[in-house]
Amino acid sequence: MNDSKPNAERSILDREPRELTPHVARNAELVDHTLNRAHANLIRRLFPGELERVVHAHELEQIKTGFDYRRRLLHMAVETKLQAVEEMCNHLLVTGKSEIRRERQEFFAGQSLKLQAAMDECAEAFNRQIDGRFQRLDGLRHDYLRGKEEERLLKSVDQFHAMLDELATEFGSIIHEGISR
């Protein structure tokens, strides 16, 4: 085999397994010998006899067989390359998806921590403000006014905590919205 040429320049027959090389070479010698013998004489070429017709028929059959063999070999080579490309693409897709999933999970975990910290800070500020208002309730002299203000403050507390719960729920739904695994 001639290994000095790149694979693209070598013929398919040159790239056969080493075990087939003697057979391919012997076959080529026989074809060359037969072709030289059959085409050496002009009269035989113009007026072929039975032997020349048989040789010509076998030459055509051998050429057809060779073309069929090379076609199948090329088909197998193309299929093998396509399968390798498909496997490479699948590998890239899988590794790419897992990297994207990892980044997405890290991002949402960070955002969740930020949201929780912001909600805690808001809740502490709200609680300090409400606590001060509840302490000022004792300063109101009229019972009805004190009852109404206490009712309003309790309603504000309930609404604030419901809003925090709703924000946490909405954040969770945003994370799961439109994401498929």
C-alpha positions as CSV (number, residue, x, y, z in Angstrom):
1,M,0.0,0.0,0.0
2,N,1.2,3.5,-0.8
3,D,1.0,5.4,2.5
4,S,2.7,8.5,1.2
5,K,-0.5,9.9,-0.2
6,P,-3.3,11.3,2.0
7,N,-6.4,9.1,2.3
8,A,-8.4,11.4,0.0
9,E,-6.0,10.9,-2.9
10,R,-5.6,7.1,-2.6
11,S,-8.1,5.0,-4.5
12,I,-10.6,2.8,-2.6
13,L,-8.8,-0.3,-3.7
14,D,-5.5,1.0,-2.2
15,R,-7.3,1.4,1.1
16,E,-8.4,-2.3,1.2
17,P,-7.4,-4.4,4.2
18,R,-3.9,-5.8,3.9
19,E,-5.3,-9.3,3.6
20,L,-7.0,-8.5,0.3
21,T,-4.0,-6.7,-1.3
22,P,-2.5,-9.8,-3.0
23,H,-5.9,-10.8,-4.4
24,V,-6.7,-7.3,-5.7
25,A,-3.2,-7.1,-7.3
26,R,-3.5,-10.5,-8.9
27,N,-7.0,-9.6,-10.2
28,A,-5.7,-6.4,-11.7
29,E,-2.8,-8.4,-13.4
30,L,-5.3,-10.8,-14.9
31,V,-7.5,-8.1,-16.2
32,D,-4.6,-6.2,-17.7
33,H,-3.3,-9.4,-19.4
34,T,-6.8,-10.3,-20.7
35,L,-7.4,-6.8,-22.0
36,N,-4.0,-6.6,-23.7
37,R,-4.6,-10.0,-25.4
38,A,-8.1,-9.1,-26.5
39,H,-7.3,-5.7,-27.8
40,A,-3.8,-6.4,-29.2
41,N,-5.1,-7.5,-32.6
42,L,-7.1,-5.0,-34.7
43,I,-8.8,-7.7,-36.6
44,R,-9.9,-9.4,-33.4
45,R,-11.2,-6.1,-32.1
46,L,-13.2,-5.4,-35.3
47,F,-14.4,-9.0,-35.8
48,P,-14.4,-10.6,-32.4
49,G,-14.6,-14.4,-32.3
50,E,-16.3,-16.5,-29.7
51,L,-13.3,-16.2,-27.3
52,E,-13.2,-12.4,-27.6
53,R,-16.9,-12.1,-27.0
54,V,-16.6,-14.3,-23.9
55,V,-13.7,-12.2,-22.7
56,H,-15.6,-9.0,-23.5
57,A,-18.7,-10.2,-21.6
58,H,-16.5,-11.2,-18.6
59,E,-14.7,-7.8,-18.8
60,L,-18.1,-6.1,-18.6
61,E,-19.2,-8.3,-15.8
62,Q,-16.0,-7.6,-13.9
63,I,-16.4,-3.9,-14.4
64,K,-20.0,-4.0,-13.2
65,T,-18.9,-6.1,-10.2
66,G,-16.1,-3.6,-9.5
67,F,-18.5,-0.6,-9.7
68,D,-21.0,-2.4,-7.5
69,Y,-18.3,-3.2,-5.0
70,R,-17.0,0.4,-5.0
71,R,-20.6,1.7,-4.7
72,R,-21.3,-0.5,-1.7
73,L,-18.0,0.4,-0.2
74,L,-18.6,4.1,-0.6
75,H,-22.1,3.7,0.8
76,M,-20.7,1.9,3.9
77,A,-18.1,4.6,4.3
78,V,-20.7,7.4,4.0
79,E,-23.0,5.6,6.5
80,T,-20.1,5.1,8.9
81,K,-19.2,8.8,8.7
82,L,-22.8,9.9,9.1
83,Q,-23.2,7.7,12.1
84,A,-20.0,9.2,13.6
85,V,-21.2,12.7,13.0
86,E,-24.6,11.9,14.5
87,E,-22.9,10.4,17.6
88,M,-20.7,13.4,17.9
89,C,-23.7,15.8,17.6
90,N,-25.6,13.8,20.2
91,H,-22.7,13.9,22.6
92,L,-22.3,17.7,22.1
93,L,-26.1,18.1,22.6
94,V,-26.1,16.1,25.8
95,T,-23.0,17.8,27.3
96,G,-24.4,21.2,26.2
97,K,-27.8,20.5,27.8
98,S,-26.3,19.4,31.1
99,E,-24.1,22.5,31.2
100,I,-27.1,24.8,30.5
101,R,-29.1,23.0,33.1
102,R,-26.3,23.4,35.7
103,E,-26.0,27.1,34.9
104,R,-29.8,27.5,35.0
105,Q,-30.0,25.8,38.4
106,E,-27.2,27.9,39.8
107,F,-28.8,31.1,38.5
108,F,-32.2,30.3,39.9
109,A,-30.7,29.3,43.3
110,G,-28.9,32.6,43.4
111,Q,-32.0,34.5,42.5
112,S,-34.0,32.6,45.1
113,L,-31.5,33.5,47.8
114,K,-31.6,37.2,46.7
115,L,-35.5,37.1,46.8
116,Q,-35.5,35.5,50.2
117,A,-33.1,38.0,51.6
118,A,-35.1,40.9,50.2
119,M,-38.3,39.5,51.5
120,D,-36.8,39.0,55.0
121,E,-35.5,42.6,55.0
122,C,-39.0,43.9,54.0
123,A,-40.7,41.7,56.6
124,E,-38.4,43.0,59.3
125,A,-39.0,46.7,58.3
126,F,-42.7,46.0,58.1
127,N,-42.8,44.3,61.5
128,R,-40.9,47.2,63.2
129,Q,-43.3,49.7,61.7
130,I,-46.4,47.6,62.7
131,D,-45.0,47.0,66.1
132,G,-44.6,50.8,66.6
133,R,-48.2,51.3,65.5
134,F,-49.5,48.6,67.8
135,Q,-47.7,50.3,70.7
136,R,-49.3,53.6,69.8
137,L,-52.7,52.0,70.0
138,D,-52.5,52.2,73.8
139,G,-52.3,55.9,73.5
140,L,-55.7,56.2,71.8
141,R,-58.4,57.1,74.3
142,H,-61.5,56.1,72.5
143,D,-62.2,52.3,72.5
144,Y,-64.0,52.3,69.1
145,L,-61.2,54.1,67.4
146,R,-58.6,51.8,69.0
147,G,-60.6,48.7,67.9
148,K,-60.9,50.0,64.3
149,E,-57.2,50.9,64.1
150,E,-56.3,47.4,65.5
151,E,-58.5,45.8,63.0
152,R,-56.9,47.8,60.2
153,L,-53.4,46.9,61.4
154,L,-54.2,43.2,61.7
155,K,-55.6,43.3,58.1
156,S,-52.4,44.9,56.9
157,V,-50.3,42.2,58.6
158,D,-52.4,39.5,56.9
159,Q,-52.2,41.2,53.5
160,F,-48.5,41.7,53.8
161,H,-47.8,38.0,54.6
162,A,-50.2,36.8,51.9
163,M,-48.3,39.1,49.5
164,L,-44.9,37.5,50.5
165,D,-46.4,34.0,50.1
166,E,-47.7,35.0,46.7
167,L,-44.4,36.4,45.6
168,A,-42.6,33.2,46.6
169,T,-45.2,31.1,44.7
170,E,-44.9,33.3,41.6
171,F,-41.1,33.0,41.7
172,G,-41.5,29.2,41.8
173,S,-43.9,29.2,38.9
174,I,-41.5,31.4,36.9
175,I,-38.7,28.9,37.4
176,H,-40.8,26.0,36.2
177,E,-42.6,28.0,33.4
178,G,-41.6,26.8,29.9
179,I,-38.7,24.7,31.0
180,S,-38.7,21.1,29.8
181,R,-36.1,18.5,30.7
